[in-house]
Amino acid sequence: MSSTTPHHDAEEPPQLQSKDGKLMATFNPRQLNVIWGRDPRYWKMPEKNSGGPAELLQVCWLEVSGSVPIGSVPPGTKYRITFQISLKSDAFGWNDCPVYVMAKFGKEGKNSWKKISLQAHYSEPTSIPSTEGLEIETEDANDTIYFGLYDIWTGHWKGGLQLHNATVEQINNIR
């Protein structure tokens, strides 16, 4: 079925899988929602099953999001959200243009966020927010984590970002 929307809708997002006694899901770019992702003026999405990054050509509204059901978990269960990105040598518009990694439990949940300044030295794939990621903790038994990478407030044109993947992982072993 062909879509007329300029936005890329997530294709078959991953489910949390057990790894070393903890739950983890890694999203390739096609498994994320990308605003303007179907418009080749703004994004170059990788071919299906290619394993390559999505490339931001130019946008003034950066919004990449995803979600993953976590089922019923006890209060105090912690999760880490990271995005793996890099900047091409001809990247532009990132000075004075912070991006935000945000996450929440449930559609009505309270957002947790980290502000990140992208640096030119991100020429190799780098996890943001750095190695500690954005951590969120359950307060009750919400069943879905919603997360994203955003700059929707500055209105600055930017490009040259490569989005390799996003990861949601449980960081404490409560179960």
N, C-alpha and C positions, 0 to 999 in steps of 0.2 A: 504494500500500500504506500503510495507516494504522499508525502506531506508537503503542505504549502507554507508551513511555518519556517522562518529563518533560523530558528533555534534547533540545536541538536538535542534530542531526548535520549536519555540513558538507554542503552541496549543491554538487556540481560545483566543487570548488576549482580555482582558476586554475593554470596551468603557468607556469614561468618563461619570459618572452619577452625577446628581445633589444631593448635600447633604448640607443642611443648606445654600442654595443660592449660593454654590460654586460647581465647578466640581471636581470629584475625581475618580481615578481608582486604584484598588489594584490588583497586579499581584501575583498569586501563582507561585512557581518555574517552573511548567510545562508550564506556559504562558510566559516564558522568553526564549530567545536564550542562550544556554549554550555550549560554546566550549568544546569539549570532553565529553559532557553530556550523550551521548549514549554509551560510553565506560565504562564498569563496573570496569575497573582498576583505573579510575580517579574520577568518580562521582557515587553516588547512588541517583538516582532520585526517588521521591516518587511515589507510585502507583496513578493512575488517581483517582481523587475525595477523596484522603485520607486526605488531609489537612496538611500532614506532610512536614517537610523541605527537601530540597535537601542537601545531604552531600558530601562535597568535600573530597575525599579520598587522592588524591595527584595529583598535577599538577605543572608545571613550567610556565604555560600560563593561567592566570585567566582572562576570558572574559565572562561576563554575561550581556546581553543587551535586550532591549525591545523598543517598540515604541507605541505611542498612537495618533490617529488623534484628533486634537482639533477643527477643523473647522476654520471658519473665526472669529478671535477675534481682538479687537482693540489694537493698540500699548499700551504698558504699563501694559498689563495683566501679572501677575506674577504667576509662578508655583513653587512648592517645590517637589524635588525628594528625596526619602529616600529608603534605603534598610534595612530590619530587619534581623540581623544576630546573631549568637552566635558561640562561640568556644567550642569544646569539651575539656575535661580534657587532652586528649592526642594530642591536636593540636600542630603542629610543623611548623617551617619555617617562622613565622610571624615577628620575631625580625629583625629589619633593612630591612623590606620588606613592604613598604607602599602600600596601595591600593588607587585607585582613583575612585571617583564617578564623572561621566562626563555627560553632557547633552547639547543638542542643538536643535534649531528649524530648521526643514528642513534638507535634506541630505547635503546640501552645507553650512549649518549654522556654526557659530563660536562656538566652544566648550567652555563651562563654566565648571570648575572642582574644586574639593576639594580633598586634599591629606589627608589620614587618616592612622594613625598607629593603627593597631589592638592590643588590650591589652588582657592579659590572664583573666582579670576580666569580660570579655564579656561572662561569662558562662550562663547567662540568655539572652533571646532575647533582643537585643538592636538596636535602630535605628541609622544608620550611614548615612551621617554625623550628629551626635547628633540630638537634637530635632529641631534645625533650618533647617536642611537639606541643600540641594544644591538648591539655588533659581536662576531661570532664568526668564527673562522678554522679552516679545515680542517687536520687533522693527517694524515689519510689519505683514502682515496677512499670515504668514506661517501656514501650515495646520497640521503638525505632530511634536511631540516631540520625539526625539531619546535620549536614556539614557543608561547608563551602569555602571558596576562595573569592574574595571580592575587592573591587574598587569601583563603587557605583556613586561615589560622592564628589570626587574631584572634577570630573568632566575633562580631564587631560587625555589627549590621544597618546597611546602607547603601543608598542609592538616589539617583536623579537623574543617573546617569552615562549619557551617550549615546556609543555606540560607532559611529564612522563607517566605519572600515576598518582594515586591518592591511597592512603592506608588508614584503616581503622583497626586498632588492636587493643585488646584487653590488657591492662598492665598489672593487675593484681589478681591473684588466684584465690577467689572467694569460694567458688563452687565446691 
